[in-house]
């Protein structure tokens, strides 16, 4: 199961309030970076038949079937550091991360 901190929840609610036509928040992974996979958090334009839709703190989180095993158990946080702000992921499936933290590896 995926969890969201209050800070991440607030950020997602803000995105959804600006785009009421969105079906929810899409959480996925894609091949990228030096470690293999990168996280994607975006507005979901639609929901595919095989997508998994999770209701987390009243937020519809949409996960495709290929991403689900890689992100199951992940805690999504949102942090501000100075002028920078970003989602931060605590994924128990990740066995390694690149030095810049942009991508991760699973065994």
N, C-alpha and C positions, 0 to 999 in steps of 0.2 A: 504494500500500500504506500502511496505517496503522501507526504505531509507538507504543510505550508506554515511557515511562521506568521505571526500577526503582521510583521513588516511586509512580507511578500504578499500576503493577502490584501493588504491596503493598496499596494502597487498594482496588483492585478485588477482590483475593483476600480481603480482610477482608469486603467486602460479600457476596461469594459464599459465604463460610464461614458467615455468619449466615443465609443463605437457600439452603440446599442444593437446594430445589426449582426454583430459577431455571435457565433454559436457558443463561444466559450474561449478558454485559453488552451492553446495547443502546446503540449510538452512532449518533445521528441529528441532524438539524437540523429546526427548525420555523420558520415565519415568526413573527417577533417583533422587538421593539425598534425603535430608530430607524434601524438600518442594514439591516434586512431579514430576517436569519436569526440564530437562536440555537442553540447546541449543547445536546443532551440526552444525558446519560449516566445510564442507569438499568438496573435489573435487567430482563432479558428474560424475561417470563412464558412466552412460547412463540416458536417460529420459524416464520415464514410461508414458504410454498413458494418465493416469489421473493426472500427475504432472502439476503444473502451472509453466510456464517459464516466468520470468519477465526480461526485459531488463532495467537494472539500471545503468546509466552512462556507457553504452557500455558493461556491464558485464551481462552474462546470469546467473540469479539466479533461481535455481530450488527448488520448494517447493512442498512437497507432500500434498494431500488433507486433511489429518488428522492434519498436522501441521499448515496449512494456517490460520485457525481461531484463533489459539493461538499466532501467530506471526504477524498477520495483524496490521500494524501501527508501527511496531518496527523500531527504528533507530539503525543501527549497526555502531559502532565506533571501532577503533583500537588504543590502548594506550600502551605506553612504560613507565614503572616506574622502574628506575634503570636497573637491568639486566632482569627484567620480561617484557614480552610483551604479550598482549592478546586482543581478541575481547571483546568489552563491549556492552551490549544490553540495550536499553532503550525501554521497552515494556509497552505500556499503558494498555495491558490486564492483566499484572501481578498484583495480589492483595497482594502479599507478597513474600519475598525472605528469604532463609536461611541465617544464620549469616555469612557464608563464601562466599555467593554470587554465589555459583555454581548451585543452583537450584531455581525454582520459583513456585508459586501457582497461579492458576486462580480460580475464584468463579464459 
